[in-house]
């Protein structure tokens, strides 16, 4: 019997920075993944009041560049964070999660590249999801074990702490990739210019938008972390990282970790990921798509 691809939903705050774009591309170009749909997510209100809609526009642009616009379902997520841990923010995206989780018996992976708002909303709207075969793969949260964070609170967590607490306390399986792990997938400008930019309109766009973002900062930079790609890689290559089971934490209002309410509630916390394989796989797929687009 032929192995079936992994069912995957990608939830992405795509216009927040410049790395979600690479993760979306890797997911859509990977034959072992069946991307059921994409949920554009908000990324807070500190820079804009329309962050979810800006993420939606960026998702549409990536789909256009891949010639997949209209072929992949896109369901808008919540426009803002949960007001508290008991109140959902219903959206087309949260309803899509409920629909897909209820549609089949095989496992559903949901990669969250930003806040956990839409997963928490889905759980609050439909508590029975806690017993479904769902794996939430989350790029977010501070380091464990006393490792000093580069900044605090961690950005994805800070955009909806209530949602993170809802998901951590739920029954769904969680694979968390914290900041000290996701920050280790670095790429340089010259590397992108040589290995991504030459490959079609897609490669040119991915490279240009990353370099332009870096140039908008006051600190000189010639690298960027593709910090969202490990969420895709963890589904594709489930032996591609090291992890341990830890009691699910609770997060304080300032984004610090505290003991969770149930010490028997365990989640998978990644401690490393195979960045070499992950980046090389991404670059090879971008090149293959440019040279043989009809094979994807």
Secondary structure, DSSP 8 states (H G I E B T S, - for coil): -----EEEEEEE-TTSSSSHHHHHHHHHT-TTEEEEEEEE----SSS-S-HHHHHHHHHHHHHHHTT-TTTS-B----SS--SBTTB----HHHHHHHHHHHH-SS-EEEEESS-SHHHHHHHHH-GGGGGSSEEEEEE----STT---SSSS-HHHHT-HHHHHHHHHSSSEEEEE-HHHHTT-EEEHHHHHHHTTTSHHHHHHHHHHHHHHHHTSSS--SEEE-TTHHHHHHHH-TTSEEEEEEE--EE-TTS-EE--S-TT-EEEEEEEE-HHHHHHHHHHHHHHHHH-GGG-
